[in-house]
Amino acid sequence: MKTVCRIAALAAFFTGSAASAQQLAPSPTLDAIKARGHIECGVHLGLPGFSFANDKGEWTGLDVDYCKSLAAAVLGDATKVKFTPTSVQQRWAVLQSGQVDLLSRNTTITFSRNATLGVNFQGINFYEGQTFVVRTKAKVAAVKDLADATICVAAGSTEEKTAADWFRERNLKVTIVNFQKNDDAISAYDQGRCDAYTAGIGALAGQRIKFKDPNEHQILTEIISNDPQGPVTRWGDERWQLVVRWVLNGTIAAEALGVTSKNVEEMKAKSASSEVRRLLGAEGKFGQMMGLSDDWMFNAIKQVGNYGESYERTVGMGSALKLKRGANELWTKGGLLYSPPFQ
C-alpha cells in the first residue's frame, strides 16, 4: 500500500512539475507570432520543388509546405505565413537577428553550424546527398571523371567544402569557382563557364528545370555525401523549438499511421488507435502541453497533408522533379524516415 501511495505521489509531483514548467517557460517567439498573426519563415531564394514563388508571388515546395503546416498548427490557418527569401550567406544573420522565426530552406545539419552559429536543427525533412550535374555530351560516368574540371558552386555552402575535400583526398585536381548566389553559379555553368555544377541531388533536380535546355544535362547518380536537412531555429526559446520539432514529427507520424488530409476527420472520430487519437487531439491534450490548441496537428494535416502527400506533390512523382522517395521513404518501407512516438 505504501508503495502504491508513493508511486501516486510521484506521479502527482511530476504532473505538477510539468504544469509548473509550462507556466515558467514562456515563448517570446510564440507570443510574437500570435500577436502579429502570422509566422515569418526564411526560405530559399527560389528552388523549384522546395521553395519557389510563381509570377503571382505564391510559394510552393516541400520546405514551404512545412511552414504552412506550422502556421496551421500554431494559428489554425495554413495561409498565415510570410516567406522571406534568403541566400546561403544571409540565412544565418536573418535567423539570428529575429527577422524570421525559423529557416525552412534545404539547410544541411552539421556539427560546426550547431556548435558555433547559435542555431538548433529541429529534425530532418529531407535526406539529401551531394552530386554533380554535367553536360550529357561530356560523357562523364563517375565523379572521378571530373578530374581537371572546373566546378561551379555556391560560396559558403556545405557543397563547396565537401567537393574540395572529396577531390583532395583522392589526389584529383579540380578548379572550384564559388559564387555568392546559387543562381549565379547555375547561370555560369549553363553558359559554359564551368564543366559541372555541384549541389544536393534534390536541389539539382530543381535547378535543372531552369537551364536553357534541361535535356542537354544529366545529374550523376553517384553521391559523395550524406546531407540531412531540416528546419532551423535560434538557440533559446525551448518551447518554440518544441513546437517546430513536433509539427515536423507529426506530419511524418501521420503518414506512418495512415492519416491523410482526406481521411483525417474520420480518423479523429473513429480511430481506435490511441496514438492517432493523441496526434489528432481526440485525447491526451498534447496541444495544451505546448501552449497550442489540441487540434494543432488535425489542422496541419487537414490543411496541408501528411509528409508523404507533401513529398509527392512537391518533389515526388506528382511533381516536375519526379524524385523517388529513396532515403526519404518511411523506415517501414526501406527508408530512413520516422517519428518518435506520440505518447
Secondary structure, 3 states (H helix, E strand, C coil): CHHHHHHHHHHHHHHHHHHHHHHHCCCHHHHHHHHHCCEEEEEECCECCCEEECCCCCEECHHHHHHHHHHHHHHCCCCCEEEEEECCCCHHHHHHCCCCCEECCCCECCHHHHHHCCEEECCCCEEECEEEEEEHHHCCCCHHHHCCCEEEEECCCHHHHHHHHHHHHCCCCCEEEEECCHHHHHHHHHCCCCCEEEEEHHHHHHHHCCCCCHHHEEECCCCCCCEEECCEEECCCHHHHHHHHHHHHHHHHHHHCCCCCCCHHHHHHHCCCHHHHHHHCCCCCHHHHHCCCCCHHHHHHHHCCCHHHHHHHHCCCCCCCCCCCHHHCEHHHCCCECCCCCC
